[in-house]
Amino acid sequence: MPMSEPTEPSADESPDSGTEPAANTAEGGAPFGGLLLAIGFLTRIPVGGGETAPGALARAMGMFPLVGVLVGGVGAAVYALANLALPRPAAALLALGATVLVTGALHEDGLADMADGFGGGADREAKLAIMRDARIGAYGVVALALTLGLRAVALAGLPGPLSVAGALIAVHALARAAIPVAMQALAPARADGLGAGAGRPSAMQAGIAATLAILAAALVLPVGAALAALAGAAIGTVAMVVLAQQQIGGHTGDVLGATEQLAETFALLGALAAA
C-alpha cells in the first residue's frame, strides 16, 4: 500500500463503514440488548433498537462469542448442504464464503489493513497512516490469501459435516472472545477511530466472553479438539497482542479485526490437528 494522505477509514476502523447497525441497536447493558448490539456490530444481520449509549459496545462484548456461534452455524449449514452434492474442498470454500458474507468481511478488512500498515510503514505514525488508507496493498493480499487458504484447507481436511459444524461454531466463538481479551491487554494506539471509540471492556466482560467461548467449544467438540482449538486461539491472540504492542504500542480497529482472524485460523488448525 503506497504512502499517501489517509482516505476513508476501513470497515474495522470507522463506525461509518461496515458497522452501521451498531449505531441503531439497543443499550448494551442488559444481556438481550447487549446481544442485539453485538449482532448488529459484528454482522450484516439487521437488528432494531434505540440509540447506542456511550460505552454500550464495550459492555456488550461479553456477548461476542454468541455472535460467533451464530456465524459459525451459518457456515456449518452451508457446508452441510453443499457437501451433499460437492467435494469437500468446494463445500469448505462455500462455507467460508458464507461466514465472510454474513460478517461483511469486517475482520478480513482489518487483517488486510493491519498487514499493509505493519509491513509497509517505516515508523509508528507511518503504520497508522497506512492503516487508515482504504486501499489494499501486497502485504494485505498475502495475509488474506494465507489465512483464507489455511481455513479452507483445514475445513476440507475435517472428517465430515458434524466435525466441520463443531469446528466452525467453536472457532468463531473463540475468535470473537479474543477481541475483548486483546482490548484488555492493549491500550488504544490512537485517540480516535473505532478501536478507541468502542470503549474498553471491563475485565468482567472479557471474562464472560472467554467463559462463553470455552463452553461453546466444549459443547460442540470432543475434549481433545476443544482444547486444541482453545490453544490455537490463545496462540493467535497472544501473537497479535505482542506484535501490535511492538509495532504501534496498542490496538486499533484493524488490529482487533486481525486478532479475530489469527485466533480463528489457529483455532481451526488446532481442531484439524486433533481430529
N, C-alpha and C positions, 0 to 999 in steps of 0.2 A: 504494500500500500504506500503510495508516494506521500511524502510530507507536503501538506497543504493546509490552508485555513480550514478549521473544523467545519463540517457541514452538519446536516441534521443528525441528531443522535440516533443510535441504533435502537432496536427493539428492547434490548436488555438495559439500555442506558437512558431511555427517555420515557416518561409516563405517557407521552403522546404518540408512541409508536409501538403497536402490538400489545398495548396494555390498557386500552380504553375502558374495558369493563370494570377495572378496579376503581375508577372514579365514580361509578354509579352503583356500587354494591352496598350492602348493609354494614352497619357498625360491626367491627371485628371483635368486640369484647365478648359477646355471647358466643357459645360454641357453634350454633347454627349459622349465625351471621358471619362468624369468622370463616366457616367452611365455604359459604357463598362467596365471600370476598376472595378467599384463596382460589376457588374455582375460576372466578372472573379474572383474576390476575394472571394465573398460570396457564390458562387455556383460552380457546376461542369460543367456548360454550357461553351463550348469552345468559346472564343471570340478572335479575332485577333487584331493586332496593333503593335506599336513600343515599344521600351524600356520604362519602367516606370521612369519618372523623380523623383528626390528626393522630398518628400513631396506630391507627386501626390495623394497618397491614402488618406491622410488627407484632401486634397482639394476635394476629390470625396465623402466624407462621407455625404454630403447633399443629395446625390442620393440614400443612403442606403434604405430608405423606399420604393422607386420604385422597388428595388430588392425584398423587402418583398411582394409587390403586385404581382410580378411575381411568387414567391414561393407559396404564398397563392392561387393564381389562379391555379397552377398545382394541389395542394391538393384539391381544390374545384372541378376541372374537374374529378379527380379520384373518389372523393366521389359521384358525380352525376352519374357516370357510374356504380359504384359498388352498389349504392342504388337501381338501377333498378332490381337487382336480389338477393341482400343480405340484411340481417338485418342491422339496423343502427350501432350496435357495430362493425360488420365486416367492413362495409363501412368506419367507422371512423378510424379504425386501418389501413386500406389500404391508406386512405388519409394522415394520419400521416406518414406512411412509405414512401409515395411519397415525402413529404416535406423533410424528412431526406435524402432520396436518392439524390434529386436534389442539396442539400447543402453539400453532402458528410459527414453528421453528424459533421460538423465543430463545431457548437456551443454545441452540446451534448458532444463532446470530451472535450471541455473547462469546461463544468459543472462538468464532472466526475473528471477531474484533480483538479479543484478547491476544490471540496468536499473532495477528498483524502488529499490534502495539508492542508486545514484549519482544517480538522478533525483529521489528524494524526500527524501533526507537533507540536513539543513541543515549538518552538520559530519561529521567523520570518524567519531565514535562513533555518531552517528545513522545514518549509512550502513551501518555494520557491524551495528547492531541490526536495521535493516530487512531486511538480507540474511539474518539468522537466522530471520526470520518466514517460515513455510511458505506463507502466503497470497500470492496474486499480485495485483498492482495494475495500474494503467493503463499505466505505463511498461513493465512486463513483457509485457503483452498486445501492445502496439505493437511491441516488439522482436521477439517471436516471430512476429507476423504479417508483419513486413517480411522477416525472414531466411527464414522458410519460403516466403513468396511468391516471393522472389528466387531461391531454389534451385529451386523448382518451375518457374518461368518459364525459367530457364537450362537445366534438363534438357529441357524441352519444345522449346526452341529448337535443341538439338543435332541434327545431320542424321540420325542413325539409331542403332539399338541398339548397334553397335560403338563409336560415338563416345560414347554415354551410358555404356557399360560402362567404357571407358577413363577417362572423366572421373570417374565415381564412385569407382573404385579409386584414382586419383591423388589426388583432393582429400581423400578420407578418410584416406589415408596422410599427406599433407602436414599436415592439420589435427591429427592425433594427435601428429605431431612438434612442433607448436607448443607443446604443453603443457610438456615438459621444457625447451624453449628459453626459454619465459616464466619458468619457475621458476629458471632460471639468471640471468635478468635482474632478477628481483624477489625481495625478502625476504618472508617471511610477514607479513601485516598483523596477525595476532593469534597468540597463543601456543598456542591450541587450535584445534580444527576439523580438517577433512580436509586442507586446504592445508598446514598446519604438520605434522600427524601423518604425512603421507606421507614426509617427509624431503626433503632437497634432492638432486636427481640430480646426479651429477658432470658436469663438462664433457665427459668421455668419453661418458657415456650420452646427453647432449644431442647430441653429435656423431654418435654411432651412429644416433640417431633421425633426424636431419636427412639423413644419408647414405642410409639405407634409404628414406626418403620420396622423395628425389630420384631414386634408382634406380628405384623403383616408377613414378614419373611418367614417367621416360624410357622405360621398357619398354612402357607401355600407351598413350602418347600420341605424336603427331608432335612433332618438336622444338619447333616454334613454340608449340603448345598446351601442352606441358610447361613451357616457360619462362614462358608467360603465367600458368599455374596457380601455378607457384612464386612469381612476382612477386605474384600476388594473395594467396597465403597469407602471404607476408612482410609485405605491407601490413597485412593484418588483424591479424597478430601484433604488429607494432610499434605499431599504433594502440591496441591493447588494453593493451599494456605501458605506454605513455605515459599513457593515461587512468587506469589503475589506480594508477600512481605519483602522479599529481596528486590523485586523489580520496581514496585511503586509504593511500598510502605503501607499497604492497606487494600481494601476492596472497592470495586465499582460494580455497577450492574452487570457489566460484561464479565468481570471476574466471577461473580456469582453464577452466571449462566455457564461459564466454563467449568466451575466447580461441579455443577449438576451433571455436566456431560462426562467429565472424568470419573466421577463417582458411579454414574450409570454404566459406563463402558467397563470399568474394572470390576464392578459388581457382577456384570453379566459374564465376564471372563471367568470370575471365580465360580459362578454357578455352573459354567460349562466344565471347568476343571474337576468339579466334584460330581458331575453327572455320571 
